[in-house]
């Protein structure tokens, strides 16, 4: 049983990729290569469509208000596992 439809999932992933990190969305897309959403408490959720979802948390925020270590870990993770969608 699906919770959301395929068109809804596509829309959500597109919004996360383009807006999920506010002023740093493009940088996250370039560095990590996954749709993601950050939170002001240092949490990040990222999705590889049809494959996996990964979450990280580290409260130290960068100058744009996103988790510094969380973004660094996700960048290293997608690089090492070749799991960027780009």
Residue frames as qw, qx, qy, qz and C-alpha x, y, z in Angstrom:
[[0.000, 0.889, 0.458, 0.000, 0.00, 0.00, 0.00],
 [0.420, 0.340, -0.003, 0.841, 1.38, 3.41, -0.96],
 [0.203, -0.600, -0.439, 0.637, 1.13, 6.42, 1.31],
 [0.203, 0.705, -0.068, -0.676, 1.47, 8.90, -1.56],
 [0.806, 0.546, 0.226, -0.026, 1.14, 8.62, -5.32],
 [0.728, 0.072, 0.237, 0.639, 4.06, 8.59, -7.75],
 [0.232, 0.725, 0.186, 0.621, 3.24, 12.11, -9.01],
 [0.460, -0.874, -0.025, -0.154, 3.12, 13.36, -5.41],
 [0.813, -0.386, 0.164, 0.403, 6.51, 11.76, -4.67],
 [0.588, 0.382, 0.228, 0.675, 8.02, 13.40, -7.75],
 [0.048, -0.860, -0.134, -0.491, 6.69, 16.80, -6.68],
 [0.654, -0.754, 0.045, 0.035, 7.93, 16.40, -3.09],
 [0.807, -0.145, 0.198, 0.538, 11.41, 15.32, -4.24],
 [0.412, 0.584, 0.210, 0.667, 11.61, 18.26, -6.66],
 [0.272, -0.896, -0.063, -0.345, 10.61, 20.73, -3.95],
 [0.774, -0.580, 0.110, 0.230, 13.12, 19.22, -1.52],
 [0.746, 0.127, 0.211, 0.619, 15.89, 19.40, -4.13],
 [0.280, 0.596, 0.195, 0.727, 15.20, 23.02, -5.06],
 [0.271, -0.730, -0.005, -0.627, 14.00, 24.50, -1.74],
 [0.827, -0.413, -0.379, 0.036, 14.87, 22.15, 1.12],
 [0.662, -0.266, -0.200, 0.671, 17.92, 24.11, 2.26],
 [0.007, -0.924, -0.197, 0.328, 16.65, 27.63, 1.65],
 [0.230, 0.909, -0.284, -0.201, 19.56, 29.76, 0.34],
 [0.224, -0.547, 0.794, 0.141, 21.86, 26.72, 0.32],
 [0.853, 0.240, 0.380, -0.266, 19.65, 24.39, -1.75],
 [0.687, 0.680, -0.252, -0.049, 21.83, 24.61, -4.86],
 [0.039, 0.661, -0.720, 0.206, 24.99, 23.96, -2.86],
 [0.637, -0.172, 0.688, -0.302, 23.42, 20.93, -1.19],
 [0.862, 0.440, 0.154, -0.201, 22.27, 19.58, -4.56],
 [0.505, 0.735, -0.448, 0.064, 25.78, 20.05, -5.97],
 [0.078, -0.577, 0.755, -0.301, 27.69, 18.68, -2.96],
 [0.518, -0.087, 0.775, -0.350, 25.36, 15.87, -1.86],
 [0.255, 0.144, -0.744, -0.600, 23.28, 15.17, -4.96],
 [0.156, -0.377, -0.913, 0.028, 20.06, 14.10, -3.23],
 [0.319, -0.662, -0.264, -0.625, 16.76, 15.80, -2.46],
 [0.467, -0.165, -0.657, 0.568, 16.93, 16.87, 1.17],
 [0.301, -0.812, -0.229, -0.445, 15.35, 18.93, 3.90],
 [0.392, 0.166, -0.556, 0.714, 17.13, 20.62, 6.75],
 [0.445, -0.770, -0.444, -0.109, 15.78, 21.70, 10.11],
 [0.008, -0.845, 0.241, -0.478, 16.85, 24.52, 12.41],
 [0.752, -0.579, 0.281, -0.143, 17.71, 21.98, 15.12],
 [0.133, -0.622, 0.745, 0.199, 20.50, 20.47, 13.00],
 [0.679, 0.124, 0.722, -0.050, 18.59, 17.58, 11.46],
 [0.327, 0.452, -0.514, -0.652, 18.71, 16.64, 7.79],
 [0.746, 0.191, 0.629, -0.109, 16.72, 14.07, 5.87],
 [0.213, 0.518, -0.570, -0.601, 17.84, 13.11, 2.37],
 [0.816, 0.242, 0.451, -0.270, 16.19, 10.76, -0.12],
 [0.018, -0.298, 0.783, 0.546, 17.53, 8.66, -2.97],
 [0.697, 0.165, 0.006, -0.698, 14.25, 8.10, -4.86],
 [0.925, 0.110, -0.235, -0.279, 13.16, 4.44, -4.90],
 [0.668, 0.296, -0.604, 0.320, 16.29, 3.38, -3.00],
 [0.553, -0.324, -0.575, 0.508, 16.75, 4.81, 0.48],
 [0.194, -0.899, -0.071, -0.387, 16.24, 7.61, 2.95],
 [0.654, -0.025, -0.431, 0.621, 19.01, 8.75, 5.27],
 [0.279, -0.920, -0.136, -0.239, 18.87, 11.08, 8.25],
 [0.597, 0.118, -0.380, 0.697, 21.66, 12.84, 10.11],
 [0.335, -0.904, -0.216, -0.153, 21.76, 15.17, 13.08],
 [0.602, -0.100, -0.230, 0.758, 24.41, 17.52, 14.38],
 [0.097, -0.877, -0.425, 0.203, 23.44, 20.78, 16.07],
 [0.309, -0.508, 0.200, 0.779, 26.38, 22.93, 14.93],
 [0.518, 0.757, 0.396, -0.036, 24.94, 25.09, 12.15],
 [0.531, 0.115, 0.256, 0.799, 26.83, 26.78, 9.35],
 [0.031, -0.232, -0.044, 0.971, 26.39, 30.42, 8.33],
 [0.362, -0.122, -0.532, -0.756, 23.28, 29.51, 6.27],
 [0.602, -0.226, 0.357, -0.678, 21.61, 27.78, 9.23],
 [0.924, 0.106, -0.290, -0.226, 22.12, 24.17, 8.14],
 [0.849, -0.463, 0.240, 0.084, 23.95, 21.38, 9.95],
 [0.135, 0.803, -0.556, -0.167, 27.65, 21.77, 9.19],
 [0.265, -0.343, 0.901, 0.018, 28.68, 18.21, 10.05],
 [0.671, 0.344, 0.601, -0.264, 25.47, 16.73, 8.66],
 [0.593, 0.765, -0.084, -0.238, 26.10, 18.22, 5.23],
 [0.050, 0.686, -0.721, -0.087, 29.76, 17.18, 5.37],
 [0.497, -0.111, 0.853, -0.112, 28.84, 13.59, 6.25],
 [0.703, 0.517, 0.426, -0.239, 26.23, 13.37, 3.49],
 [0.422, 0.807, -0.349, -0.223, 28.67, 14.75, 0.93],
 [0.097, -0.511, 0.854, 0.020, 31.27, 12.14, 1.93],
 [0.608, 0.111, 0.748, -0.244, 28.62, 9.39, 2.02],
 [0.707, 0.627, 0.217, -0.245, 27.28, 10.07, -1.48],
 [0.289, 0.777, -0.537, -0.158, 30.81, 10.45, -2.86],
 [0.248, -0.389, 0.884, -0.072, 32.07, 7.20, -1.32],
 [0.539, 0.223, 0.792, -0.178, 28.95, 5.20, -2.28],
 [0.024, -0.021, 0.605, 0.795, 28.49, 6.90, -5.68],
 [0.051, 0.532, 0.839, -0.102, 24.85, 7.49, -4.73],
 [0.122, 0.420, 0.015, -0.899, 24.35, 11.04, -5.99],
 [0.598, 0.548, 0.566, -0.146, 21.41, 11.20, -8.38],
 [0.361, 0.875, -0.161, -0.279, 23.53, 13.29, -10.75]]
